[in-house]
Amino acid sequence: SEWTALGDIELAASIEALDGRQPDRETMRRARRLFGEALETPGGLKIQTIHAFCESVLHQFPLEANIPAHFEMLDPQMEASLFAAARRD
């Protein structure tokens, strides 16, 4: 969001620090619109942890991961129950 309010010189310096090269006019224009485009993403932004991202990938591609299609993640209570059952056995 900071890029929307920066002056041209400051924005060019910020982009150059990230990209390692001087941005052209189109890159500067795109950088200024980037925040608005992110906010207007259909379905909204999906900010999640690495764990949540990996879980979503597994749900999308269970066959490739060699796991059941409708698997459930273990919550702490399920985990404790499974450990207790294993100890009993």
C-alpha positions in Angstrom: 0.0 0.0 0.0 3.0 2.3 0.6 3.8 2.3 -3.1 0.5 4.1 -3.9 1.6 7.2 -2.1 5.3 7.3 -2.9 6.7 9.9 -5.2 8.2 8.6 -8.5 11.8 8.8 -7.3 11.1 7.0 -4.0 9.0 4.3 -5.8 11.7 3.7 -8.4 14.3 3.3 -5.6 12.0 0.9 -3.8 11.4 -1.2 -6.9 15.1 -1.1 -7.8 16.0 -2.4 -4.3 13.7 -5.4 -4.8 14.4 -6.1 -8.5 18.0 -5.0 -8.9 17.2 -2.9 -11.9 15.8 0.5 -12.7 12.0 0.2 -13.4 10.5 1.5 -16.7 7.3 3.6 -16.8 5.0 0.6 -17.2 6.5 -1.2 -14.2 6.0 2.0 -12.1 2.4 2.2 -13.3 1.8 -1.5 -12.5 3.4 -1.1 -9.0 1.0 1.7 -8.1 -2.0 -0.5 -9.2 -0.8 -3.7 -7.5 -2.3 -3.0 -4.1 -5.7 -2.2 -5.5 -5.7 -5.3 -7.7 -4.8 -7.4 -4.6 -7.7 -6.0 -2.7 -10.1 -6.6 -5.5 -9.1 -10.3 -6.0 -12.2 -12.4 -6.5 -12.7 -14.3 -3.2 -10.4 -11.9 -1.4 -6.8 -12.5 -0.4 -5.9 -15.8 1.0 -3.3 -15.2 3.7 -2.5 -18.4 5.4 0.3 -20.3 7.2 2.5 -22.8 5.4 0.7 -25.5 7.2 -2.7 -24.4 5.9 -1.3 -23.9 2.4 0.1 -27.5 2.4 -3.2 -28.8 3.7 -5.1 -27.1 0.8 -2.6 -28.5 -1.7 -3.2 -32.0 -0.3 -6.9 -31.6 -0.5 -6.6 -30.5 -4.1 -4.2 -33.4 -5.1 -4.8 -36.4 -2.8 -4.2 -39.0 -5.5 -0.7 -37.5 -6.3 0.1 -37.5 -2.5 -1.1 -41.1 -2.1 -3.6 -40.2 0.6 -7.4 -40.8 0.9 -9.4 -38.2 -1.0 -11.5 -37.1 2.0 -8.9 -37.1 4.7 -9.1 -35.1 7.9 -6.4 -33.3 9.7 -5.8 -34.5 13.3 -6.7 -32.0 16.0 -5.1 -32.3 19.4 -8.0 -34.2 20.9 -8.1 -36.8 18.1 -4.3 -37.2 18.4 -4.5 -37.8 22.2 -7.3 -40.3 21.6 -5.2 -42.2 19.0 -2.2 -42.3 21.3 -4.3 -43.6 24.2 -5.7 -46.3 22.0 -2.2 -47.3 20.8 -1.0 -47.5 24.4 -3.9 -49.6 25.4 -3.3 -52.0 22.5 
